[in-house]
Amino acid sequence: MFEEVFVELEKQLQTKLSIGPNPLVCITPVVGDNESRMTAVTSPQVRF
């Protein structure tokens, strides 16, 4: 399940870097909406 999530998030990244096949840590915050979609937060203006 998590592998599929990383693949989908990697498609949305605005970088040429890859998450890799065996990530230990993912430091990009992810938020979900009311329709169970997850989105990576990459804006420095978003505060938690």
C-alpha distance matrix in Angstrom:
0.0 3.8 5.4 5.4 6.6 9.0 10.2 11.1 12.7 14.5 16.0 17.5 19.0 22.8 23.2 23.3 21.4 18.0 15.2 15.3 13.3 13.4 13.9 15.6 16.1 15.3 18.5 18.0 18.0 15.6 17.1 16.1 18.7 20.0 18.0 14.5 14.3 13.5 16.0 16.9 20.4 22.5 25.9 28.3 29.9 27.0 27.8 25.9
3.8 0.0 3.8 5.4 5.0 6.3 8.6 9.9 10.5 12.1 14.4 15.6 16.4 20.2 20.4 20.6 18.4 15.1 12.0 12.4 11.0 10.6 10.4 12.2 12.3 11.5 14.8 14.6 14.9 13.0 15.1 15.0 18.1 20.0 18.5 14.9 14.1 12.3 14.2 14.3 17.7 19.6 23.1 25.3 27.1 24.4 25.1 23.3
5.4 3.8 0.0 3.8 5.4 5.2 6.2 8.7 9.9 10.5 12.6 14.7 15.4 19.0 18.8 18.5 16.4 12.9 10.2 10.0 8.1 9.0 9.7 12.4 13.1 12.3 15.8 15.6 16.7 15.0 17.4 17.4 20.3 22.5 20.6 17.2 15.8 14.0 15.4 15.3 18.8 20.1 23.8 26.1 28.3 25.9 27.0 25.7
5.4 5.4 3.8 0.0 3.8 5.5 5.1 6.3 8.6 9.8 10.9 12.9 14.6 18.2 18.7 18.6 17.2 14.0 11.9 12.4 11.1 12.5 12.9 15.6 15.8 14.2 17.3 16.2 16.9 14.5 16.4 15.8 18.2 20.1 17.8 14.8 13.2 12.1 13.7 14.3 18.1 19.6 23.2 25.9 27.7 25.3 26.7 25.5
6.6 5.0 5.4 3.8 0.0 3.8 5.5 5.2 6.1 8.5 10.0 11.0 12.5 16.3 17.1 17.7 16.2 13.3 10.9 12.4 12.1 12.9 12.1 14.5 13.7 11.5 14.2 12.8 13.2 10.7 12.6 12.4 15.1 17.5 15.6 12.4 10.6 8.7 10.3 10.8 14.5 16.3 19.8 22.4 24.1 21.6 22.9 21.7
9.0 6.3 5.2 5.5 3.8 0.0 3.8 5.5 5.0 5.9 8.6 9.9 10.4 14.1 14.2 14.5 12.6 9.7 7.2 8.8 9.1 10.2 9.2 12.0 11.4 9.2 12.2 11.2 12.6 11.1 13.9 14.6 17.5 20.3 18.7 15.6 13.4 10.9 11.2 10.5 14.0 15.1 18.8 21.2 23.4 21.3 22.7 21.9
10.2 8.6 6.2 5.1 5.5 3.8 0.0 3.8 5.5 5.1 6.4 9.1 10.2 13.7 13.8 13.6 12.5 9.5 8.3 9.4 9.5 11.8 11.7 15.0 14.7 12.6 15.4 14.0 15.6 13.8 16.3 16.6 19.0 21.6 19.5 16.8 14.2 12.4 12.6 12.3 15.9 16.6 20.3 23.0 25.2 23.4 25.2 24.7
11.1 9.9 8.7 6.3 5.2 5.5 3.8 0.0 3.8 5.4 5.2 6.8 9.2 12.7 13.9 14.4 14.0 11.7 10.8 12.7 13.2 15.2 14.4 17.4 16.4 13.6 15.8 13.6 14.5 12.1 13.9 13.8 15.8 18.4 16.2 13.9 10.9 9.5 9.6 10.2 13.9 15.0 18.3 21.5 23.2 21.2 23.3 22.9
12.7 10.5 9.9 8.6 6.1 5.0 5.5 3.8 0.0 3.8 5.3 5.2 6.5 10.2 11.4 12.7 11.9 10.1 8.9 11.8 13.2 14.6 13.0 15.6 13.9 10.7 12.4 9.9 11.1 9.2 11.6 12.5 14.9 18.1 16.6 14.2 11.0 8.5 7.5 6.9 10.5 11.4 14.9 17.9 19.8 17.9 20.0 19.8
14.5 12.1 10.5 9.8 8.5 5.9 5.1 5.4 3.8 0.0 3.8 5.4 5.2 8.7 8.9 9.3 8.6 6.7 6.6 9.3 11.3 13.4 12.1 15.2 14.0 11.1 13.0 11.0 13.2 12.2 15.0 16.2 18.6 21.8 20.3 17.9 14.7 12.3 10.9 9.5 12.6 12.4 16.0 18.8 21.2 19.9 22.1 22.2
16.0 14.4 12.6 10.9 10.0 8.6 6.4 5.2 5.3 3.8 0.0 3.8 5.7 8.4 9.6 10.0 10.7 9.4 10.2 12.5 14.2 16.7 15.8 18.9 17.8 14.8 16.3 13.9 15.6 14.1 16.2 16.9 18.6 21.6 19.6 17.9 14.4 12.7 11.2 10.8 13.8 13.5 16.8 20.0 22.0 20.9 23.5 24.0
17.5 15.6 14.7 12.9 11.0 9.9 9.1 6.8 5.2 5.4 3.8 0.0 3.8 6.4 8.9 10.7 11.4 11.1 11.6 14.6 16.7 18.6 17.0 19.7 17.8 14.4 15.0 12.0 13.3 11.9 13.7 14.7 16.2 19.4 18.0 16.6 12.9 10.9 8.6 7.9 10.6 10.3 13.3 16.6 18.4 17.3 20.2 20.9
19.0 16.4 15.4 14.6 12.5 10.4 10.2 9.2 6.5 5.2 5.7 3.8 0.0 3.8 5.5 7.9 8.3 8.8 9.6 13.0 15.7 17.4 15.4 17.9 15.9 12.5 12.8 10.0 12.3 12.0 14.5 16.3 18.3 21.8 20.8 19.1 15.5 12.9 10.1 8.0 9.9 8.5 11.8 14.7 17.1 16.4 19.2 20.1
22.8 20.2 19.0 18.2 16.3 14.1 13.7 12.7 10.2 8.7 8.4 6.4 3.8 0.0 3.8 7.1 8.7 10.6 12.3 15.4 18.6 20.3 18.3 20.6 18.5 15.2 14.9 12.2 14.5 14.7 16.9 19.0 20.6 24.2 23.4 22.0 18.4 16.0 12.8 10.5 11.3 8.8 11.2 14.0 16.4 16.6 19.7 21.3
23.2 20.4 18.8 18.7 17.1 14.2 13.8 13.9 11.4 8.9 9.6 8.9 5.5 3.8 0.0 3.8 5.4 8.1 10.5 13.3 16.8 18.6 16.6 19.0 17.3 14.6 14.5 12.6 15.7 16.4 19.2 21.5 23.5 27.1 26.3 24.6 21.0 18.3 15.4 12.7 13.6 10.9 13.5 15.5 18.5 18.9 21.6 23.1
23.3 20.6 18.5 18.6 17.7 14.5 13.6 14.4 12.7 9.3 10.0 10.7 7.9 7.1 3.8 0.0 3.8 6.5 9.9 11.8 15.1 17.4 16.1 18.9 17.9 15.7 16.3 15.1 18.4 19.0 21.9 24.0 26.2 29.6 28.5 26.6 23.1 20.5 18.0 15.5 16.9 14.4 17.2 19.1 22.3 22.5 25.1 26.3
21.4 18.4 16.4 17.2 16.2 12.6 12.5 14.0 11.9 8.6 10.7 11.4 8.3 8.7 5.4 3.8 0.0 3.8 6.8 8.7 12.4 14.2 12.6 15.3 14.4 12.6 13.5 12.9 16.5 17.4 20.8 23.0 25.6 29.2 28.2 25.9 22.7 19.7 17.5 14.6 16.1 14.0 17.1 18.7 22.1 22.0 24.0 24.9
18.0 15.1 12.9 14.0 13.3 9.7 9.5 11.7 10.1 6.7 9.4 11.1 8.8 10.6 8.1 6.5 3.8 0.0 3.8 5.3 8.8 10.9 9.9 13.0 12.7 11.1 13.1 12.7 16.1 16.5 19.9 21.9 24.6 28.0 26.7 24.1 21.1 18.3 16.7 14.2 16.4 15.1 18.7 20.5 23.7 23.0 24.9 25.2
15.2 12.0 10.2 11.9 10.9 7.2 8.3 10.8 8.9 6.6 10.2 11.6 9.6 12.3 10.5 9.9 6.8 3.8 0.0 3.8 7.0 8.1 6.4 9.6 9.3 7.9 10.5 10.6 13.8 14.2 17.7 19.7 22.8 26.0 24.9 22.0 19.4 16.3 15.2 12.8 15.2 14.7 18.4 20.0 23.2 22.0 23.4 23.2
15.3 12.4 10.0 12.4 12.4 8.8 9.4 12.7 11.8 9.3 12.5 14.6 13.0 15.4 13.3 11.8 8.7 5.3 3.8 0.0 3.8 5.8 5.9 9.5 10.6 10.4 13.4 14.1 17.2 17.4 21.0 22.6 25.8 28.8 27.5 24.4 22.0 19.1 18.5 16.4 18.9 18.5 22.2 23.8 26.9 25.7 27.0 26.6
13.3 11.0 8.1 11.1 12.1 9.1 9.5 13.2 13.2 11.3 14.2 16.7 15.7 18.6 16.8 15.1 12.4 8.8 7.0 3.8 0.0 3.8 6.2 9.8 11.8 12.2 15.7 16.5 19.1 18.9 22.2 23.4 26.5 29.2 27.7 24.4 22.4 19.9 20.0 18.4 21.3 21.3 25.1 26.8 29.8 28.2 29.3 28.6
13.4 10.6 9.0 12.5 12.9 10.2 11.8 15.2 14.6 13.4 16.7 18.6 17.4 20.3 18.6 17.4 14.2 10.9 8.1 5.8 3.8 0.0 3.8 6.5 9.3 10.7 14.3 15.9 18.3 18.4 21.8 23.2 26.7 29.3 28.1 24.6 23.0 20.3 20.5 18.7 21.3 21.6 25.3 26.6 29.6 27.9 28.5 27.4
13.9 10.4 9.7 12.9 12.1 9.2 11.7 14.4 13.0 12.1 15.8 17.0 15.4 18.3 16.6 16.1 12.6 9.9 6.4 5.9 6.2 3.8 0.0 3.8 5.6 7.0 10.5 12.4 14.9 15.5 19.1 20.9 24.4 27.4 26.6 23.1 21.4 18.2 18.2 15.9 18.2 18.5 22.1 23.1 26.2 24.5 24.9 23.9
15.6 12.2 12.4 15.6 14.5 12.0 15.0 17.4 15.6 15.2 18.9 19.7 17.9 20.6 19.0 18.9 15.3 13.0 9.6 9.5 9.8 6.5 3.8 0.0 3.8 7.0 9.9 12.7 14.8 16.0 19.5 21.6 25.3 28.2 27.8 24.2 22.9 19.6 19.6 17.2 19.0 19.4 22.7 23.3 26.3 24.5 24.4 23.0
16.1 12.3 13.1 15.8 13.7 11.4 14.7 16.4 13.9 14.0 17.8 17.8 15.9 18.5 17.3 17.9 14.4 12.7 9.3 10.6 11.8 9.3 5.6 3.8 0.0 3.8 6.2 9.2 11.3 12.9 16.5 18.9 22.6 25.7 25.7 22.2 20.8 17.3 16.9 14.3 15.6 16.1 19.3 19.7 22.6 20.8 20.6 19.3
15.3 11.5 12.3 14.2 11.5 9.2 12.6 13.6 10.7 11.1 14.8 14.4 12.5 15.2 14.6 15.7 12.6 11.1 7.9 10.4 12.2 10.7 7.0 7.0 3.8 0.0 3.8 5.7 8.1 9.6 13.3 15.9 19.5 22.8 22.8 19.5 17.7 14.1 13.4 10.6 12.0 12.6 15.9 16.7 19.5 17.6 17.9 17.0
18.5 14.8 15.8 17.3 14.2 12.2 15.4 15.8 12.4 13.0 16.3 15.0 12.8 14.9 14.5 16.3 13.5 13.1 10.5 13.4 15.7 14.3 10.5 9.9 6.2 3.8 0.0 3.8 6.2 9.1 12.6 15.9 19.3 22.7 23.2 20.3 18.5 14.7 13.3 10.0 10.2 10.5 13.3 13.5 16.4 14.7 14.8 14.1
18.0 14.6 15.6 16.2 12.8 11.2 14.0 13.6 9.9 11.0 13.9 12.0 10.0 12.2 12.6 15.1 12.9 12.7 10.6 14.1 16.5 15.9 12.4 12.7 9.2 5.7 3.8 0.0 3.8 6.4 9.9 13.2 16.4 20.0 20.4 17.9 15.6 11.8 9.9 6.4 6.6 7.1 10.2 11.3 13.9 12.1 12.9 12.7
18.0 14.9 16.7 16.9 13.2 12.6 15.6 14.5 11.1 13.2 15.6 13.3 12.3 14.5 15.7 18.4 16.5 16.1 13.8 17.2 19.1 18.3 14.9 14.8 11.3 8.1 6.2 3.8 0.0 3.8 6.7 10.3 13.5 17.0 17.9 15.4 13.7 10.0 8.5 5.9 5.4 7.8 10.1 11.1 12.9 10.2 10.5 9.6
15.6 13.0 15.0 14.5 10.7 11.1 13.8 12.1 9.2 12.2 14.1 11.9 12.0 14.7 16.4 19.0 17.4 16.5 14.2 17.4 18.9 18.4 15.5 16.0 12.9 9.6 9.1 6.4 3.8 0.0 3.8 6.9 10.2 13.7 14.3 11.7 9.9 6.3 5.4 4.4 5.7 9.0 11.5 13.4 14.6 11.5 12.3 11.1
17.1 15.1 17.4 16.4 12.6 13.9 16.3 13.9 11.6 15.0 16.2 13.7 14.5 16.9 19.2 21.9 20.8 19.9 17.7 21.0 22.2 21.8 19.1 19.5 16.5 13.3 12.6 9.9 6.7 3.8 0.0 3.8 6.8 10.3 11.5 9.5 8.2 5.5 5.4 6.5 7.0 10.8 12.3 14.4 14.5 11.0 11.7 10.2
16.1 15.0 17.4 15.8 12.4 14.6 16.6 13.8 12.5 16.2 16.9 14.7 16.3 19.0 21.5 24.0 23.0 21.9 19.7 22.6 23.4 23.2 20.9 21.6 18.9 15.9 15.9 13.2 10.3 6.9 3.8 0.0 3.8 6.9 7.8 5.8 5.3 4.3 6.3 9.0 10.2 13.9 15.4 17.7 17.5 14.0 14.8 13.2
18.7 18.1 20.3 18.2 15.1 17.5 19.0 15.8 14.9 18.6 18.6 16.2 18.3 20.6 23.5 26.2 25.6 24.6 22.8 25.8 26.5 26.7 24.4 25.3 22.6 19.5 19.3 16.4 13.5 10.2 6.8 3.8 0.0 3.8 5.4 5.5 5.6 6.7 8.2 11.4 12.2 15.7 16.6 19.2 18.3 14.9 16.0 14.7
20.0 20.0 22.5 20.1 17.5 20.3 21.6 18.4 18.1 21.8 21.6 19.4 21.8 24.2 27.1 29.6 29.2 28.0 26.0 28.8 29.2 29.3 27.4 28.2 25.7 22.8 22.7 20.0 17.0 13.7 10.3 6.9 3.8 0.0 3.8 5.6 7.5 9.7 11.8 15.2 16.0 19.5 20.2 22.7 21.5 18.2 19.0 17.4
18.0 18.5 20.6 17.8 15.6 18.7 19.5 16.2 16.6 20.3 19.6 18.0 20.8 23.4 26.3 28.5 28.2 26.7 24.9 27.5 27.7 28.1 26.6 27.8 25.7 22.8 23.2 20.4 17.9 14.3 11.5 7.8 5.4 3.8 0.0 3.8 5.6 9.0 11.5 15.2 16.8 20.1 21.3 24.2 23.4 20.2 21.4 20.1
14.5 14.9 17.2 14.8 12.4 15.6 16.8 13.9 14.2 17.9 17.9 16.6 19.1 22.0 24.6 26.6 25.9 24.1 22.0 24.4 24.4 24.6 23.1 24.2 22.2 19.5 20.3 17.9 15.4 11.7 9.5 5.8 5.5 5.6 3.8 0.0 3.8 6.5 9.8 13.2 15.3 18.7 20.4 23.2 22.9 19.5 20.5 18.8
14.3 14.1 15.8 13.2 10.6 13.4 14.2 10.9 11.0 14.7 14.4 12.9 15.5 18.4 21.0 23.1 22.7 21.1 19.4 22.0 22.4 23.0 21.4 22.9 20.8 17.7 18.5 15.6 13.7 9.9 8.2 5.3 5.6 7.5 5.6 3.8 0.0 3.8 6.6 10.2 12.7 15.7 17.7 20.7 20.7 17.7 19.2 18.1
13.5 12.3 14.0 12.1 8.7 10.9 12.4 9.5 8.5 12.3 12.7 10.9 12.9 16.0 18.3 20.5 19.7 18.3 16.3 19.1 19.9 20.3 18.2 19.6 17.3 14.1 14.7 11.8 10.0 6.3 5.5 4.3 6.7 9.7 9.0 6.5 3.8 0.0 3.8 6.9 9.5 12.7 15.0 17.9 18.3 15.3 16.8 15.7
16.0 14.2 15.4 13.7 10.3 11.2 12.6 9.6 7.5 10.9 11.2 8.6 10.1 12.8 15.4 18.0 17.5 16.7 15.2 18.5 20.0 20.5 18.2 19.6 16.9 13.4 13.3 9.9 8.5 5.4 5.4 6.3 8.2 11.8 11.5 9.8 6.6 3.8 0.0 3.8 6.3 9.2 11.5 14.6 15.2 12.6 14.6 14.3
16.9 14.3 15.3 14.3 10.8 10.5 12.3 10.2 6.9 9.5 10.8 7.9 8.0 10.5 12.7 15.5 14.6 14.2 12.8 16.4 18.4 18.7 15.9 17.2 14.3 10.6 10.0 6.4 5.9 4.4 6.5 9.0 11.4 15.2 15.2 13.2 10.2 6.9 3.8 0.0 3.8 6.1 9.2 12.0 13.4 11.2 13.2 13.2
20.4 17.7 18.8 18.1 14.5 14.0 15.9 13.9 10.5 12.6 13.8 10.6 9.9 11.3 13.6 16.9 16.1 16.4 15.2 18.9 21.3 21.3 18.2 19.0 15.6 12.0 10.2 6.6 5.4 5.7 7.0 10.2 12.2 16.0 16.8 15.3 12.7 9.5 6.3 3.8 0.0 3.8 5.9 8.4 9.7 7.4 9.7 10.4
22.5 19.6 20.1 19.6 16.3 15.1 16.6 15.0 11.4 12.4 13.5 10.3 8.5 8.8 10.9 14.4 14.0 15.1 14.7 18.5 21.3 21.6 18.5 19.4 16.1 12.6 10.5 7.1 7.8 9.0 10.8 13.9 15.7 19.5 20.1 18.7 15.7 12.7 9.2 6.1 3.8 0.0 3.8 6.6 8.9 8.2 10.9 12.5
25.9 23.1 23.8 23.2 19.8 18.8 20.3 18.3 14.9 16.0 16.8 13.3 11.8 11.2 13.5 17.2 17.1 18.7 18.4 22.2 25.1 25.3 22.1 22.7 19.3 15.9 13.3 10.2 10.1 11.5 12.3 15.4 16.6 20.2 21.3 20.4 17.7 15.0 11.5 9.2 5.9 3.8 0.0 3.8 5.3 5.7 9.0 11.6
28.3 25.3 26.1 25.9 22.4 21.2 23.0 21.5 17.9 18.8 20.0 16.6 14.7 14.0 15.5 19.1 18.7 20.5 20.0 23.8 26.8 26.6 23.1 23.3 19.7 16.7 13.5 11.3 11.1 13.4 14.4 17.7 19.2 22.7 24.2 23.2 20.7 17.9 14.6 12.0 8.4 6.6 3.8 0.0 3.8 5.6 7.7 10.8
29.9 27.1 28.3 27.7 24.1 23.4 25.2 23.2 19.8 21.2 22.0 18.4 17.1 16.4 18.5 22.3 22.1 23.7 23.2 26.9 29.8 29.6 26.2 26.3 22.6 19.5 16.4 13.9 12.9 14.6 14.5 17.5 18.3 21.5 23.4 22.9 20.7 18.3 15.2 13.4 9.7 8.9 5.3 3.8 0.0 3.8 6.3 9.9
27.0 24.4 25.9 25.3 21.6 21.3 23.4 21.2 17.9 19.9 20.9 17.3 16.4 16.6 18.9 22.5 22.0 23.0 22.0 25.7 28.2 27.9 24.5 24.5 20.8 17.6 14.7 12.1 10.2 11.5 11.0 14.0 14.9 18.2 20.2 19.5 17.7 15.3 12.6 11.2 7.4 8.2 5.7 5.6 3.8 0.0 3.8 6.8
27.8 25.1 27.0 26.7 22.9 22.7 25.2 23.3 20.0 22.1 23.5 20.2 19.2 19.7 21.6 25.1 24.0 24.9 23.4 27.0 29.3 28.5 24.9 24.4 20.6 17.9 14.8 12.9 10.5 12.3 11.7 14.8 16.0 19.0 21.4 20.5 19.2 16.8 14.6 13.2 9.7 10.9 9.0 7.7 6.3 3.8 0.0 3.8
25.9 23.3 25.7 25.5 21.7 21.9 24.7 22.9 19.8 22.2 24.0 20.9 20.1 21.3 23.1 26.3 24.9 25.2 23.2 26.6 28.6 27.4 23.9 23.0 19.3 17.0 14.1 12.7 9.6 11.1 10.2 13.2 14.7 17.4 20.1 18.8 18.1 15.7 14.3 13.2 10.4 12.5 11.6 10.8 9.9 6.8 3.8 0.0
